[in-house]
C-alpha cells in the first residue's frame, strides 16, 4: 500500500514539473524576442544618427566656405540687391561728395530765396545772410496774408523747434549787421560795389602840365656859340 501511494504521488508530480519548465521557456523566449527588437531599433537609430552626422558635417564645410573674411558681413537677398544697386550708382566716396555738394547748393538756394523775400519791399544781401545764418538753421519761404487779406511771400527761419519771421529774427539778433544786410539793390547785392582796379580821384583846379617848348636849330646854334667852347658854326 505504501509503494502504491508513492507511485501515485510520483506520477502526479511529473506532468506538473514539465508544465512549469515549458512556461519558463516561453517567457524567456518572449524576452529574447523583445530584446532583439530593441537591438534592431537601436541599430536603426544609430544608423540614422550616423547619417545625420554626415549631413551636418557637409553643411558645416559649406558654411565654412561661405564664411566672410574678418570684418566682412553676410547679406540677405534684399540687402544684396541694394548693394548691387549702390555699386552701379558709384563709389561711396563719390556719393558722399555728391551729397555734400547737393547740400551746399540747397543751402545756397534757400538763402537766396530767403534774401529775396526777407520782408515787404525789403531784400537782404544773400552773401551777408549766408554768413549770419547758423548751419543748423533752416530757411523757407511761405505765403502769408496781411490785415487786408493780400497774399505775399515772406521768409522764415527755423532754429531748433522755434520758427520765426526772418525779418523779426534779424532785427532781434543781427542788429549790428542790418546796414550791410539790407543795403541791397533789386538783385540782392550791395549798392556799393568795390572796384577791382585802382581809382584815381581828380583834384579840383588841377591843370595838366604845360608841354615842353620846342627848340629850333638856330636857337641851339646860338646857345653853343654863347658858351665860347665852339668856333663859328
Protein Blocks (a to p, Z undefined) as FASTA:
>chain_A
ZZmmmmmmmmmmmmmmmmmmmmmmmmmmmmmmmmmmmmmmmmmmmmmmmmmmmmmmmmmm
mmmmmpccehiacddfklmmmmmmmmmnocfklmmmmmmmmmmmmmmmmmmmmmmmmpgh
iacdfklmmmmpcfkbccdddddddfkopacddddddehjbccdfklmmmmmmmmmmmmm
mmccfkopafbdcdfbdcddddehiacddddddddfklmmmmmmmnopaccZZ
